């Protein structure tokens, strides 16, 4: 039986459910007219938490009962989903616990704590188990999965509604692939409303589990290498998410780390946009594309300022 995807009705309902928590973000053209393609940037880095994750978190929590909310919420996240869940938990006045890997950037950890989230740093292996098992020993609360959840994907899918309102004749949408909840949510709406548009996931070469799965025909375990592109690139793709990817996506694009850094600098220089590595990856993947209208989803802007200064200082 194929893995379920959010319906267009689910995504339209999510738009109402998240109103007031997430904002309608701008779509702006990248000021790089020397390249063949028209590249447009969907600026999810401008969300209140600096990431699209607030959309899925708010919609998932909108579907919880009063009893489930009263128990508090738990999520496993390297940073951005944790901030989305913590932001909404603070609005609702309920406790939030975050299971984070020891490698999570301090910038994101501090942001979670500012939102009153309790952070438990654990080994990468224990963090990955929390994703798989949707729980963590000794921690109470309703688990909000970062990507493998229909309500989370429906919340993320609201981005597609906004893209098509602002650029109805879009030819291609390129979306960072972390766990797949963003790409599959957006693609679920795009396939209904604009089936002719091409939809690609974007990965960085040092941590590209979807690329490995796509080539092999099934999920494979890889050894991700750490880089400043920390918002995407796990060790594998969840089987259900891979099923959805095969149903919804046209393929996977991959950029090298130095190409992502160059894209990040370009966005800052030409449009004064600050993106994290994951948010710049789609741009890095399409700078050499032929003439077409391409939307790159800038998934977030939560990059450590010292790392940003280091990248800006590199030619």
PEBELTA-V877550 format. One record per backbone hydrogen bond with DSSP energy under -0.5 kcal/mol. CO is the residue of the C=O (numbers start at 0). NH is the residue of the N-H. If there is no record, write none. Layout:
co = [CO & CO]
nh = [NH & NH]
//
This chain:
co = [6 & 7 & 8 & 9 & 10 & 11 & 12 & 13 & 15 & 17 & 17 & 21 & 22 & 25 & 27 & 29 & 31 & 36 & 37 & 37 & 38 & 39 & 39 & 40 & 40 & 41 & 41 & 42 & 43 & 46 & 49 & 50 & 51 & 51 & 52 & 53 & 54 & 55 & 56 & 57 & 58 & 59 & 60 & 64 & 65 & 66 & 68 & 71 & 72 & 73 & 74 & 74 & 78 & 79 & 80 & 81 & 82 & 83 & 84 & 85 & 86 & 87 & 88 & 88 & 94 & 95 & 96 & 97 & 97 & 98 & 99 & 100 & 104 & 104 & 105 & 106 & 107 & 108 & 109 & 110 & 111 & 111 & 112 & 116 & 117 & 118 & 119 & 121 & 122 & 123 & 124 & 125 & 126 & 127 & 128 & 129 & 129 & 135 & 137 & 141 & 142 & 146 & 148 & 149 & 150 & 151 & 152 & 153 & 154 & 155 & 156 & 156 & 157 & 158 & 159 & 160 & 161 & 162 & 166 & 170 & 171 & 172 & 173 & 174 & 175 & 176 & 179 & 180 & 181 & 182 & 183 & 184 & 185 & 186 & 187 & 188 & 188 & 189 & 193 & 197 & 198 & 198 & 199 & 200 & 201 & 202 & 203 & 205 & 206 & 207 & 208 & 209 & 210 & 211 & 212 & 212 & 221 & 227 & 227 & 234 & 237 & 238 & 239 & 240 & 241 & 242 & 243 & 244 & 250 & 252 & 254 & 255 & 256 & 257 & 258 & 259 & 260 & 261 & 262 & 263 & 264 & 265 & 266 & 266 & 267 & 272 & 275 & 276 & 277 & 279 & 280 & 281 & 282 & 282 & 285 & 288 & 291 & 291 & 292 & 292 & 293 & 293 & 294 & 294 & 295 & 295 & 296 & 297 & 297 & 298 & 299 & 300 & 303 & 304 & 305 & 306 & 307 & 308 & 310 & 312]
nh = [10 & 11 & 12 & 13 & 14 & 15 & 16 & 17 & 18 & 20 & 21 & 19 & 24 & 42 & 40 & 31 & 34 & 38 & 39 & 293 & 29 & 41 & 295 & 27 & 42 & 43 & 297 & 45 & 46 & 49 & 300 & 53 & 54 & 55 & 56 & 57 & 58 & 59 & 60 & 61 & 62 & 62 & 63 & 68 & 69 & 70 & 71 & 141 & 96 & 143 & 76 & 98 & 82 & 83 & 84 & 85 & 86 & 87 & 88 & 89 & 90 & 91 & 92 & 93 & 72 & 117 & 74 & 99 & 119 & 76 & 121 & 103 & 107 & 108 & 109 & 110 & 111 & 112 & 113 & 114 & 114 & 116 & 115 & 118 & 97 & 120 & 99 & 101 & 126 & 127 & 128 & 129 & 130 & 131 & 132 & 133 & 134 & 138 & 139 & 73 & 144 & 148 & 152 & 153 & 154 & 155 & 156 & 157 & 157 & 158 & 159 & 160 & 161 & 162 & 163 & 164 & 165 & 166 & 169 & 197 & 294 & 199 & 296 & 201 & 177 & 232 & 183 & 184 & 185 & 186 & 187 & 188 & 189 & 190 & 191 & 191 & 192 & 193 & 196 & 172 & 249 & 250 & 174 & 252 & 176 & 254 & 206 & 224 & 203 & 211 & 212 & 213 & 214 & 215 & 216 & 217 & 223 & 229 & 276 & 221 & 241 & 242 & 243 & 244 & 245 & 246 & 247 & 248 & 200 & 202 & 204 & 259 & 260 & 261 & 262 & 263 & 264 & 265 & 266 & 267 & 268 & 269 & 270 & 272 & 271 & 274 & 279 & 280 & 281 & 283 & 284 & 285 & 285 & 286 & 288 & 36 & 37 & 293 & 170 & 171 & 39 & 295 & 173 & 296 & 41 & 297 & 298 & 43 & 44 & 51 & 275 & 302 & 307 & 308 & 309 & 310 & 311 & 312 & 313 & 314]
//
